[in-house]
Amino acid sequence: MAKGELRVEYDIDEQLLESLGQILGVTDRAALAHELGQLARAALEEYVLAFAGERSPTAVRDMRELRLRLLYKHLPEGMPTDQQVAELFQLTPTQAASLIAGARARYRNELQQRLRAEAWAAIASGEPLDKGEIRIKVSDSLGGYIKDLIRRTTAAQPRKSRDSSRTYDLTRTTREALEKQLGNKPSGAGPAEST
């Protein structure tokens, strides 16, 4: 794969720049410039794929799913969040959830490694509860991915915590089934210890 460096000057309205910073959760100008560079990489890859005839979506939904896959590829792990997807694509939370699910289904192979790593990280940072259970806090889309994995097993689905909409309790059996579905854990990640 050819690598090169491309420097591009841009002139963005100050209000738009501030708005992008708020959406991306970045206030420092240098950090924002870096994130904009990552967005530019995603946009350039989209154009290259289209012009090379490899990916040339004709429907708006197809284009959005491709763009989202490229954002997942170029932005740091954990970005874009579900809320950021809604804001970046100017969608309602329900529409954003549908877009994320569609991109996850269409680009399963390309997104698999990232989703696995995020699921392992959630397990590793899970709060230990009684009887080997853990409580994890994940985005709605990652929660959907985890539920999809558990559906392939006979284990109980994660229970949504009453305290928070993005917090799930996993029994020991559910956690073990999830770990088995995720396969080998990436370096630096590991399951929460059983109690």
N, C-alpha and C positions, 0 to 999 in steps of 0.2 A: 504494500500500500504506500503510495507516494505521500510524503509529508512535506509541507512547506509553510512558510510564514506569510501572512497577508495582513498588512496594516491598513485599516480603514478609518478615516476621519468621519465623524458624524456630528451633526448639529441637531440636537434634540431640544425642543421647547422645555424650559425649566420646570413648568408645571407637570408636563408629561414625565420628565425624568424623576421628579419627586413622587409621582403616582406609581411609577414602576418600582421605585425603591420601597414604597410602602407595601406593594403587592408581594415583592420578593423578600420583604423583611430585612432590607439592607439600608442603613442610613449613612454609613461611611462612603464617601465618593470613590475612593480607590477600590473598595470591595464591590460597589455598584458597577464600576467600570469593568471589573473582572466578570461579574455576572452577565453584563451586557455583551461582553466578548463571548461568553458561553452561548448566549442566545443567538449571536451572530454565527457561531459555528453550526448551530442547529439549523439556522435558516439557510446557510450556504450548502449544507449537506442536502437539505430538501431540494434546493435548486439543482444541484449536481445530479441527484437521483432522477429528477423530472427531465432534465435536459438529456441525460444519458438513456432515457427511456426505461429505466429500471422501475421506477415508481412514479406514475403520473396519474394521481387520483382525479376522477372527474366529478365525484359527488362531494359536497361540502363535508359530510360526515367522514368520508374516507380521508380527505385532506386533514381534517382536525385530528383524526386518529394517528396519522403519520406524523403530524407536528408534535403531538403529545409524546409519541415514542421517541422522537428526536430530542425533546426536552428532557425526558427521563435519561437519555443517553448522555447528554452534555451537561446537565445541571448536577450539582453535588447530590449525594445520597440523601434521601428525605425530601428532595425538592423535585418537582413542584408538589406541594401538599394538595389535598383535595380542594381546600379553600382557594389556593393559588390558581388551580386549574379553572375553577369557576370564575375568578376575577380576570385571569389572562384571556380566557376565551369568551368572556362576558356572557356567562351562562348562570342559570339558577343552580342551586346545589343538586337538585334532582337531575337536571340535564348534565351537569358535570359528572355525577356518579355514573350516568349512562355512557358518557364519552369514555371515562376511565375503564369501565367494564368492557366496552367495545374494543378499545386499544389493547387491553390485556388479553382478550380473546384472539384478536387478529394477529398480534405480534407476540404471541405466547413464547416462542423460542427466544426472541430478542430480549424480552423483559424477564424471563425466568430467573436468571442469575441475580438480578437486582431484587426481585420479589423474595427469593429465597433468603438472600442476605438480610433483608429488612425483617422477615419473619423470624430468622434466627436471632437477630438483635433484640426483637421484642421479647422472645423467650428468655434470652440471657439477662435482660434487664427487668424481667418479671418480678413482682413482689411475692415472696413466698407466703402462702396461707397455710391453713391446717391440712393435714393428711396428704401432703405432697402436691396440693393445688397451688397454682400461681395466678396472679392477677397481672394482665398485660394491658398496656395502653397503646392503641394503634389507631391509625386513620380508618375511616369507614371503608375505603377501598382495600387497604391491607387486611382489615377484618373480613371483607368479602372473600379475598384470596384464601385466607386461613380457613374460613368456613367451607369453601370449595374443596380444599384439601381434605378436611375432616369428613366431608360427605362421601369420599371414596372409601371410608373405613366404617367400622361398626361402632366407633367411639361416639360419645355424646357430643353434641355441638357445644362450642363455647357459650357460656351464659353471660349475657350482657349485665354489667353491674348496674344496680339501681342508682348508684351515686353519679355516674357519668355515662354519657352516650357512647364514648369511644373506649370504654374500659370493659374488658372481658375476663371472666374467671374460667380457667381451664383445670379440669380434674387431672389427676396424675395420669390416668388412662388416656385422656384426650391429648395431654401434652406429649406422652410417649408416641401416640399414633401420629401426631403432627410431626414430631421429630423424625419418625420413620418415613413419612411422606416427603419431608424436606431433603432427606438423604444426608450426605456428609456435610458437617458444618464447616463454614468458611473459617479460615484462621482468624483468631481474635474473637470469635463468637462461640458461645456455648450455652447449654441449657441452664436454667436456674437450678440450684441445688435442691434436692428433695429434702423435706423435713419430716 
